[in-house]
Amino acid sequence: KINDAAVVSTPNDGNTSVNRKHRLAYDVERVVQEHLTYVREEISDGWDLIHQEGEMKVYRREVEENGIVVDPLKIFHSMKGVTGHEICQYFWDYQYRMEWETTLDSTKIIEVLDPDTVIFFQMHKRVWPAAQRDSCFWSHIRCISNSEEDQPTWLVVNYTTPHHLAPIKSPHVRLVANVALICETIINEPPLNIQDIKRENIECKLTYVAFVNPGGWVPSAALRSVAKREYPRFLKRFTSYVLEQTRDKPILF
Ligand code: H13
């Protein structure tokens, strides 16, 4: 079911109903719900474990569309000391991005659709073994309360959209992406009082899923080897960045 985007829960206003629907609200809602439906899906036949390091497991399914590699990718990870809110906030907020992203030349917000949804235009580094790529996508952050007792689930979705301020200009090629970062916070041995929770008691289980179409032909073997190297590298660097940034700050639930 597609919810009415005007009354969904948002990190900035709790569950208040505010009428501030934007033109992509239904698109955002549809893609968010899709991710929430599939996030719990078990890894089945066809998925290969391509990298494992500590708690991090990177899976990939080899898929080609018209000769172009569009392998879906899924990473499961679990880390102590940070909340899902913190992980998602650092992933979504552009002001931290260039500190952990190593595959970007630039990032720019070209439109703010609502306080939790912005449109980015990004220029990617030529890690790709072909023409330089750019991307234009809406990026949405969301908090979902499942029950009174449990910590809410936080997620960020990045989804390609066209924009008049970001026309496709040759020789650049536009990436087409549907990426989600979904985080659950677990409180181990919860004290009676929420104020007494320490960073050592919290754990975040995260799932990162990426469907990325390179937007044009790229040699398959080269692309797969770049992906195999760069995704784990990104998640390691990003999660250590968040750990370092939050270590001495009050916990953001
Ligand atoms: O998710 C990552 N970064 C986001 C914030 O910059 C942007 C990302 C996105 C990518 C492409 C288009 C739109 C949005 O969500 C981290 C990405 C790490 C990428 C590692 C490089 C992998 C190379 C594989 C290329 C497949 C075509």
Residues whose N, C-alpha, C, O or C-beta is under 5 A from the ligand:
A	BS01	H13	T103 S135 F137 N158 L175 A177 V179 V212 N213 P214 L223 V226 A227 E230 Y231 F234
